Amino acid sequence: MKNKFRLASVKHAEYEIYKGMLVNKRDEPIQRTMQNIFDRVVPKKEESIGKYIFDEVALKRWNTAIKNVKQQMENKMENRRQYLPVGHIDGDDEQ
């Protein structure tokens, strides 16, 4: 039986990542949230005692999605940098 939560595409993985960040009602650290999502959507099987093999396709989709989401968030931050107050540590005070 197929895992009904296996990532179907990179876009699906990105959706799950964004959803995890927005729906985090337990106020847990983001690393724990991402680990919980990863454990749910990247199937693994036990090769031997204590050693697991991850679904290679789902793992590749997850890694690509994480990189994409990071880049998208960095782009959003850069686009908003101009609205930071003067003297902000991340601001561009040369304007």
C-alpha positions, 0 to 999 in steps of 0.5 A: 500500500502506498503512503497516502502522505508521500510527496507527489511533487516539489510544489506539494512539498512546498505547500506542506512546508508553508502550511507547517509554518503557518499552522504551527499552533503549538509554538514549537521551534521551526526545526521541530515543525519541519522534522514532523512534516518530514517524518510524515511525508518522506517515507522510510523503511528499516534496512536493518536494526536502527538503520533506515533508507528514505524514499529517494524521490520523496527525499529529493523533492523535500530537499528541493522544496526546502531550497525553493522556500528558503529562496522565496523567503529571502526574496520577500525579505529583500523586497521589503528591506526598503521599508525598514526604519532608519537605523535597523540592523538589516536596513540599507541606510544609503538611501 
